[in-house]
Amino acid sequence: MFRPEIKVLDATIRDGGLMNDWWFDDDTVRDVWEAGCQAGLDYVELGYRASKKLFSPKDFGPWRFCAEADLRRIVGDGHPATKVSIMCDVGRVEDEDFLPAAESVVAMVRVATYVKEIDKAIALTNLCHDLGYETTINIMAISNALEWDIDEAVKQVEAETKVKALYVVDSFGALYSEQIHHLVDKYRGMLGPDKEVGIHCHNNQQLGFANTIEAIIHNANFLDATVFGIGRGAGNCPLELLLSFLKNPKFDVRPILDVCARRIIPMMDTLKWGYHLPYMITGVHNQHPRAGMAMVSRESTDYRAFWDEITAEEPVA
């Protein structure tokens, strides 16, 4: 599908870091960055910006913090067409952690929030916007949010921010195509023409790519993906599939195939992302994948017991 408004963001290092506490070596991060540039991507997200008052650099790798010196060590002065993105979580970063954009290699700051903290997300987004950054708001765990709360959040984002995009984030890999259709249409109908809708899908039910396509059909123009789908638990929409689908001559999937082979696929034996039955089970039941990740890490195969354990925890209507 060719649509010039579409922007593709690679979240390989940021989302993949949830599986190894962001302990990627420089060669891997540089290779992912350079492959993204060669592939014609619009953004490459190199990690999180987080406060070192809250997270110790002894426990987390440099891409949990994305210090300016670390970023410049990888990207130099940047690239003329591919922009550096970072993400920050509401409540996990300090105002003083951001330089003015003119002094930074970062072009875009994405603010991740739950719907109940939308006020804090708006304040942080506006701070970053005033510093000169492009911004987005990513409403996480949207599958657990009440319809009324979603409506109010979207109204606030439209009225109180100048974000480039507001993201539908299927954090638990729980949504089906009709729900993606509904949410993207809702966002699109409530946002003005200066704001785009973004989509970030997890792959618990093998629907990350399909749900991204569904969002594209309904005019979501900011698209997240990762190399070989690397990401927390079941992972994400695979970047190589997305680029192949888009049929846009500005994108070249071949550098992504190269970095798959050189860097990402060799990590699978230790990081264990992708389709696993525990992740399917948490996705089907719209639950955070942490219990599934624990089961995969201990190499348990008692899937029936895990199913029963998860369903026993579900609230009674």
NUMIGU-559127 format. One record per residue (C-alpha): x, y, z. Coordinates in steps of 0.25 Angstrom, whole numbers, plus 5000, padded with zeros to 4 digits. Last residue first. Layout:
<nodes>
XYZ
...
</nodes>
This chain:
<nodes>
492549605143
493549515150
494949575150
495949485143
497049425152
496449275151
496649295136
498149315137
498349195146
497449105138
498249145125
499549125133
499148985137
498848955123
500149005118
500948925127
502248935118
503149015128
504449065123
504649155135
504849275126
503649245118
502749235130
503249365136
503049435122
501549385122
501349435136
501949575131
501049575119
500049675124
498649615123
497549625112
497149475113
497549435099
498749515100
499149445114
498949315107
499649345094
500849395102
500949265110
500749185097
502049245091
502049335079
503249435079
504249465089
505249365095
506449465099
507449355099
507249265087
506649385080
507849475080
508449415067
507249455060
507549605063
508949635060
509549585046
508349515040
507249615044
508249725041
508349685026
506849665025
506649805030
507649855019
506849785009
505549845012
505749965004
504650075006
504550204998
503850114987
502650094996
502049954994
501549965008
501449815010
502949785009
503249895019
502249835029
502749695027
504249735029
503849825041
503149705049
501949755057
502349735071
502849635082
502249515088
502949555101
503549695101
504049725087
504749665075
503849655063
504849615053
505349765053
504349845060
503049915056
502250045059
501350115049
500950265048
499950275037
498650215043
497650235032
496650125034
497350035024
498650055032
498050015045
497549885039
498949865033
499549885047
498549785052
499049685042
500449705046
500249695061
499249585060
500049455063
499149445076
500249505085
500849595074
500849735080
500349845072
500749995072
499850085063
499850235061
498750335058
499150465052
499050605057
498950735049
497650695042
496850705056
496650585065
495250525069
494950455056
496350395055
496350345069
495050275068
495350215054
496650165060
495950105072
494750045064
495649985053
496649925064
495449865071
494949805058
496349745055
496549675068
497149725081
497849655092
499349675089
499549725103
500149855100
499149885088
499550035087
498750125079
499650245077
499350395077
500150465066
500950595063
500650645077
500250795078
499550775091
498350835099
497050815091
497350695083
498050625094
496950655103
495850605094
496650475092
496750455107
495250485109
494850385099
495750275104
495250295118
493850275113
494150155106
494850095118
496350055117
496849905118
497049885103
497750025102
498849965110
499750085106
499350215101
500450265093
500650415092
501450475081
502450585080
503350665071
504450735079
504650885081
504750905096
503350955096
502950815090
503650745101
502950825112
501650805104
501850655104
502150655119
500950735122
500050645113
500550515119
500350565133
498850595129
498750465122
499050385135
497750305135
497950265120
499250195123
500450275118
501650265108
502250395103
502950395090
504050495088
504450525074
505750595068
506850545077
508250585073
508150695084
508550835085
507450895076
506450805083
506650875097
507250775106
506350685114
506650605127
506350735134
504850715133
505050575141
504750445136
504050315141
502650375144
502050375130
502950275122
503950325112
504250295098
505350335089
505350365074
506550395064
506150435051
506450375037
506550465025
507750555027
508450455037
508950485051
510150565056
510850445060
509850335061
510450235071
511450315079
510450425078
509350345085
510250305096
510750455098
509250505099
508850405109
507850305104
507450255118
506950115117
507850105105
509050115113
508849975120
508149955133
508449905147
509749975149
509250095142
508250105154
506750145151
505950245159
507050355161
507650315148
506350375141
505850305129
505950335114
505650205107
506250145095
506850165081
505550195073
505850195058
504950295051
504550315036
505150185031
505850195017
506450055018
507850105018
507550195030
506850075038
508049985034
508950095040
508250105053
508149955055
509649935052
509950045062
509149985073
509749845070
511149905070
510949985082
510549865091
509149845095
508949835110
507549905109
506949825121
507049695113
505549665108
505049805110
506249855102
505549795090
504449905091
505450015091
506549955082
505549905071
504550015071
504650045056
503750165052
503050165039
502350295034
501150285025
500650415019
501250375005
500250265004
500650134996
500050005000
</nodes>
